[in-house]
Amino acid sequence: MASERFQRRIDRILDQIEDAADRHDWAAVRQGALDLLVFDPENEDARNFLAAAQHALDVEV
């Protein structure tokens, strides 16, 4: 279980990832997800955002 301080950081990074996704800034989503996985390697949200960002970056023309 993450400490309260770590959980706040995780929540903050997730908020930043969501904001980037809303802007379709897939590079920022990817970087945010990678940053989050440093703090929480098993975080499913981070893994899902990373996969979505990678897919979006792969299909961009």
TORROPA-353826 format. One record per residue: residue number from 1; residue in one letter; x, z negated, y of N, C-alpha, C in turn. Coordinates in steps of 0.001 Angstrom, whole numbers. Atoms other than C-alpha are relative to their C-alpha. Layout:
N
{NUM; "A"; {X; Z; Y}; {X; Z; Y}; {X; Z; Y}}
...
//
This chain:
61
{1; "M"; {842; 0; -1187}; {0; 0; 0}; {886; 0; 1250}}
{2; "A"; {-789; -117; -1223}; {1387; 999; 3385}; {-259; -1191; 915}}
{3; "S"; {174; 1061; -987}; {1995; -1679; 5989}; {-904; 517; 1116}}
{4; "E"; {881; -387; -1102}; {-289; -1705; 9006}; {720; 945; 970}}
{5; "R"; {-783; -845; -913}; {2469; -189; 11149}; {151; 1412; -574}}
{6; "F"; {-132; -1306; 644}; {3100; 2614; 8659}; {-1339; 719; -17}}
{7; "Q"; {1318; -624; 50}; {-627; 3235; 8318}; {-384; 568; 1360}}
{8; "R"; {285; -524; -1346}; {-964; 3615; 12097}; {768; 1292; 240}}
{9; "R"; {-807; -1217; -169}; {1867; 6158; 12082}; {-601; 1143; -813}}
{10; "I"; {614; -1013; 861}; {277; 8038; 9179}; {-1266; 534; 649}}
{11; "D"; {1241; -419; -653}; {-3065; 8095; 10990}; {284; 846; 1233}}
{12; "R"; {-365; -751; -1201}; {-1397; 9320; 14190}; {468; 1410; -371}}
{13; "I"; {-476; -1318; 434}; {361; 12145; 12364}; {-1170; 843; -503}}
{14; "L"; {1178; -742; 467}; {-2894; 13121; 10641}; {-831; 513; 1171}}
{15; "D"; {730; -451; -1190}; {-4618; 13272; 14041}; {689; 1205; 628}}
{16; "Q"; {-752; -1120; -568}; {-1852; 15556; 15317}; {-153; 1256; -858}}
{17; "I"; {177; -1134; 906}; {-2175; 17772; 12246}; {-1383; 613; 193}}
{18; "E"; {1361; -506; -198}; {-5937; 18046; 12727}; {-118; 756; 1316}}
{19; "D"; {25; -691; -1293}; {-5479; 18952; 16402}; {678; 1367; -101}}
{20; "A"; {-709; -1272; 168}; {-2959; 21643; 15458}; {-839; 984; -815}}
{21; "A"; {856; -872; 815}; {-5319; 23010; 12801}; {-1156; 546; 832}}
{22; "D"; {1084; -460; -874}; {-8119; 23177; 15371}; {467; 1131; 912}}
{23; "R"; {-573; -1042; -864}; {-5797; 25323; 17529}; {545; 1185; -798}}
{24; "H"; {-571; -1011; 901}; {-4769; 27424; 14512}; {1507; 127; 203}}
{25; "D"; {-1455; 48; -158}; {-1168; 26389; 15195}; {579; -399; -1354}}
{26; "W"; {-342; 275; 1397}; {-143; 26710; 11557}; {1426; -491; -178}}
{27; "A"; {-1370; 516; 84}; {3547; 26117; 12168}; {21; -1502; 291}}
{28; "A"; {77; 1433; -322}; {2697; 22748; 13758}; {-699; -771; -1114}}
{29; "V"; {672; 641; 1137}; {311; 21938; 10898}; {1000; -190; -1132}}
{30; "R"; {-997; 73; 1075}; {3060; 22720; 8403}; {1030; -1089; 279}}
{31; "Q"; {-1017; 999; -335}; {5639; 20614; 10242}; {-581; -1412; -35}}
{32; "G"; {637; 1314; 34}; {3206; 17729; 10669}; {-218; -485; -1420}}
{33; "A"; {212; 374; 1402}; {2352; 17767; 6983}; {1317; -397; -655}}
{34; "L"; {-1315; 356; 542}; {6039; 17758; 6070}; {459; -1355; 538}}
{35; "D"; {-350; 1296; -590}; {6619; 14862; 8485}; {-769; -1124; -678}}
{36; "L"; {832; 1026; 628}; {3734; 12932; 6957}; {464; -298; -1419}}
{37; "L"; {-457; 206; 1375}; {5061; 13456; 3447}; {1285; -826; -69}}
{38; "V"; {-1168; 886; -49}; {8270; 11689; 4514}; {-457; -1454; -93}}
{39; "F"; {511; 1370; -31}; {6223; 8538; 5155}; {-870; -322; -1204}}
{40; "D"; {939; 227; 1106}; {3722; 8996; 2327}; {37; 1213; -930}}
{41; "P"; {-202; -1179; 855}; {4934; 11417; -381}; {-1198; 367; -874}}
{42; "E"; {1153; -273; 858}; {1683; 11146; -2344}; {-1268; 310; 792}}
{43; "N"; {1181; -181; -841}; {-662; 11783; 597}; {-666; 1345; -287}}
{44; "E"; {733; -1220; 371}; {-3268; 14287; -586}; {-384; 828; 1217}}
{45; "D"; {343; -747; -1210}; {-4358; 15198; 2947}; {1197; 823; 467}}
{46; "A"; {-1203; -721; -423}; {-786; 16133; 3842}; {267; 1183; -918}}
{47; "R"; {-224; -1092; 956}; {-445; 18198; 679}; {-1001; 1139; 222}}
{48; "N"; {1024; -1016; -237}; {-3729; 20002; 1402}; {249; 755; 1300}}
{49; "F"; {-313; -663; -1265}; {-2819; 20687; 5035}; {1225; 900; -145}}
{50; "L"; {-1202; -804; 213}; {600; 21932; 3939}; {-342; 1297; -727}}
{51; "A"; {396; -1197; 749}; {-951; 24336; 1431}; {-797; 957; 884}}
{52; "A"; {810; -841; -881}; {-3479; 25592; 3989}; {874; 679; 1050}}
{53; "A"; {-880; -572; -1020}; {-811; 26087; 6648}; {887; 1079; -598}}
{54; "Q"; {-864; -994; 632}; {1478; 27893; 4245}; {-781; 1276; -309}}
{55; "H"; {844; -1169; 273}; {-1375; 30179; 3189}; {-256; 781; 1292}}
{56; "A"; {282; -665; -1272}; {-2267; 30907; 6817}; {1242; 715; 527}}
{57; "L"; {-1238; -637; -467}; {1365; 31630; 7689}; {362; 1216; -845}}
{58; "D"; {-295; -1127; 889}; {1703; 33921; 4673}; {-871; 1212; 293}}
{59; "V"; {911; -1124; -217}; {-1316; 36031; 5637}; {0; 500; 1437}}
{60; "E"; {-63; -466; -1383}; {-582; 36281; 9380}; {744; 1321; 61}}
{61; "V"; {-614; -1317; -153}; {308; 39758; 10477}; {859; 29; 1228}}
//
